[in-house]
Amino acid sequence: MNEDKIRRINELYHLEKSVGLSEKEKKEQKKLREEYIQSVRANLRGQLNHISIKNEDGSVTPLKPKGKH
């Protein structure tokens, strides 16, 4: 998600609070919000996939997705 899209999400939010949105703007806002949420989830998954646990014996165990042991 780039800065222009985030800026547009904020613009639509402020328009919604001040004068309201047209149907076209509401659809755009919904689409941008969904794209933003997908982006945040993907970034979080990427971060979690690179986490490792250091055990007491000094060994390192990478975290695995739940159910894939």
Sequence and secondary structure as in RCSB ss.txt:
>XXXX:A:sequence
MNEDKIRRINELYHLEKSVGLSEKEKKEQKKLREEYIQSVRANLRGQLNHISIKNEDGSVTPLKPKGKH
>XXXX:A:secstr
  HHHHHHHHHHHHHHHHT   HHHHHHHHHHHHHHHHHHHHHHHHHHTT EEE TTS EEE   TT  
